[in-house]
Structure formats: structure tokens, C-alpha cells
Amino acid sequence: MERDGFIESVIGKGSFVKGVNSEIMKESMLFAIEEHLEKATDKAVLGKVSLDELKEMLEIIYEEKKNG
């Protein structure tokens, strides 16, 4: 169960159930992000926004959110 991410073992203290499996949470987030990126990409293609422009916008938004 530890290998699957459901428990965490601490030497000398025992094994404990993890609150949330971080890999499962990340997979869920990646799925949601992919859905949003597909919609954004559809709009970019329709609006003739280049991949470079799209990447630049994503980098700016990401940095603002990360630092803000």
C-alpha cells in the first residue's frame, strides 16, 4: 500500500494513512488543464493566433499567478 501511495511509513513510528494521494491529485489536475488547453487551442486556431503567441501568453499568465 505504501508503494501505491496510500500509506506512509516512518521508521520507529509506524505507518500512517496519507490524506490525499498526490499522484492521483496531480493526474486529476492534469486532466482538467488539458481540457482547458484544448478549448484555448481551438480558439487560438480559429483566431489565427500562432503557437509562439499562445506560449508567450501562457508563460505570462503562469508567472503572474505563481508570483502573485
C-alpha positions in Angstrom: 0.0 0.0 0.0 2.9 2.3 0.6 4.2 1.8 -3.0 0.7 2.7 -4.2 0.8 6.0 -2.2 -2.0 5.2 0.3 0.2 4.9 3.4 3.5 6.4 4.6 5.9 4.6 6.8 8.1 6.4 9.3 10.9 4.3 10.9 10.4 4.0 14.6 6.9 5.5 14.5 4.8 3.2 12.3 2.6 3.5 9.2 0.1 6.2 8.6 -2.7 6.7 6.0 -2.0 9.6 3.7 -4.7 12.3 3.5 -4.6 12.6 -0.3 -2.6 10.7 -2.8 -0.6 13.5 -4.5 -0.2 11.5 -7.8 -3.9 11.0 -8.1 -4.5 14.7 -7.3 -1.9 15.6 -10.0 -3.5 13.3 -12.6 -6.8 14.9 -11.9 -5.4 18.4 -12.3 -3.6 17.5 -15.5 -6.8 16.1 -17.0 -8.7 19.4 -16.2 -5.8 21.5 -17.5 -5.7 19.5 -20.7 -9.5 20.2 -21.2 -9.0 23.9 -20.8 -5.9 24.0 -23.1 -7.9 22.2 -25.8 -10.5 24.9 -25.7 -7.9 27.6 -25.7 -6.1 26.0 -28.6 -9.4 25.8 -30.6 -9.9 29.5 -30.1 -6.3 30.2 -31.0 -6.5 28.3 -34.2 -9.8 30.0 -35.1 -8.3 33.4 -34.3 -5.1 32.6 -36.2 -3.0 33.1 -33.0 0.4 31.5 -33.5 1.8 28.8 -31.2 4.5 31.2 -30.2 1.9 33.8 -29.2 0.0 31.2 -27.3 3.1 30.1 -25.5 4.0 33.6 -24.6 0.6 34.3 -23.2 0.7 31.1 -21.1 4.1 32.0 -19.8 3.0 35.5 -18.7 -0.2 34.2 -17.1 1.7 31.4 -15.3 4.4 33.8 -13.9 1.7 36.3 -12.7 -0.2 33.5 -10.9 3.0 31.9 -9.5 4.4 35.2 -8.2 1.1 37.0 -7.3 
